[in-house]
């Protein structure tokens, strides 16, 4: 279990460093925001391929081996980026990076979904993503003061290697139960309205989370004139809110007797409020507080969407439905950060906050449609 959490920290680190490295990459390669956004698409394509092939991988090799493959691909991509490849290769390598990351994340979700108390485990798993995403900007902002941006990827590649060895040595060797059935259940899962609404919901969620995390640094430097180091710390505050929210909001809501539907609704209003605060009061201290609030309220939405799935589909479809929702979410992770960059280039980086408000309100509508589907009362834990 500890290896699973450590792997999710690694995934978070990769997400967290991206936004800090963008200005250095843009300057190094002499490209604009829209052009560097090509990396979002290739990375997401790799992630989607990983989601589509995770079931087939589990049919052929044990879980530990499959996770080690994901880690090895991630490490190879990180080391390739550390060499400062030509721009075309930089874009292409994102395919490998996305595949390694996607395979790790998909397999970890499937593994924990099959364990007792999967709801709590999935929330904790995604909380550790927030831990990595919090540390990522701090690491990147510190390193790029003294070294080239490529040094960040060298560090991440080195950190991945012990995980690969750990998965081979310590993770369960047997294939995951039900792994062979994943492909056959795909057609049924995608016909469930709750899965469709959930997939679109998570597409917008991931797009919003990554768009804010990616462009917040540029927003703070250009709009508020903050020093790079201070802006990096503020972005870390955003990821800190994301990590703390996943550890704290769910348990607090459970103690208060608030169900996941109402909790997510309140959090979505909080997301819109945090973005609106930053937009309406462009003061550095207020912006920092707004980013922390924004991350905190975003925090439980992804794992909560996963944990309600057992209430909405049959047990045999749970793992497949989770995989479908997780796989589709990466579409937003590519398209919406790119769109935010395009808006920044053509209208100004100030558009990031109204963009976030609009996405939060659309998610609120989708969430209500998703949980309005008839419950099948199939929850197992």
C-alpha positions, 0 to 999 in steps of 0.5 A: 500500500505504501508503494501505491501512495508513493507512486501517486506522489510521483504522479503528483510531482510530474503534474506539479512541476509542469507549470513552473517549467513552462516559462523556461521551456518557452524561452529555451525553445523560442515558442509561444504558449499555444505551441508549447501546448502541443505537449498537453495533447501528446501527453494526454494521448499517451495517457489515454492509450495507457487507460485503454491497454491497462486491462490487456496488460493485466491479462498478461502480467501480474500487477507488480510487473504491470506497475513496474512497466509503467514506472520504467516508461515514466523513468525513460521519458524523464531521462529523455527530457533531461537531455534537452531534446529538440522541440519535436522530440520534446513533444513526442516524448510526452507520449511516453511520459503520458503512457507511463503516468497513465498506466500507473494511475489506472492500475492503482485505481483498479487495484484499490477499487478491488480492496475492502474500504475502497472508498477511503483508500481511493480518497487517500490515494488521490490525497497523495497525488496532492502531496506530490503536486504540492512538492513539485512546484517547490522543487522546480522553483528552487532548482531552476534558480540554479540549474536548467529546467532539464535538471527537474526531470533528471531528479524525477527520473532518478526518484522513479527507479526505486519505485520500479524495483519496489513494485517488482520485489514487494507488490502482489504477484497474482493478476488482478481479479476481474482484469480479464473481464475489463474489455468485455464490460466496456460497452455496457459501462459506456451505456450507463448515463451515470458513467457518461455524466461522470466521464464528462464531469471528470474531463472538466474537473481535470482540465480545470485542475491542471489549467489552474496549476499550469498557468497560475505561475504565469498569471501571478507573474504577469498580472500581479508582478510577483517574483518568480519564487513567491509565485512558485510558493503561491502555486504550491499553496494551491496544491497544498489546498488540494492535498489538505482538502482530500485528507480533511473534507471527506472525514469532516463531511462524514462526521457531520452526516453530509453525503457525497452529493451535497459535499461535492455541490458545496465544494463546487460553489467553493471552487467558483468562489475561490476563482471569483475572489482572485478575479475580483480582488487582484491583490497578491495576498488575496490571490494566494488565499484564493488559490489555496481555497480553490485547491481545497474545494477542488480536492475531494471532487475526483475521488468522490466521483470515483467512490459513488460509482459502486452506487450507480453500476453493478459490481462487475462494472465498477472497475471498468466504469472507473477506468472509463471515467479516469481515461476520459478525464485526460481529454480535459487535461489536454484540451482545457489547459491548451485553451487556457493558454490560447486565451492567455495569448490572444486575450491576456492571462487575466482570462484564467479566473473567469475561465475557472468560474465557468468550468466550475458552474458547468461541473455543478450541472453535470454533477447534479445529473450524475447523482440524479441517476437511480441508485442500484444500491450495489455498494460493497463497502 
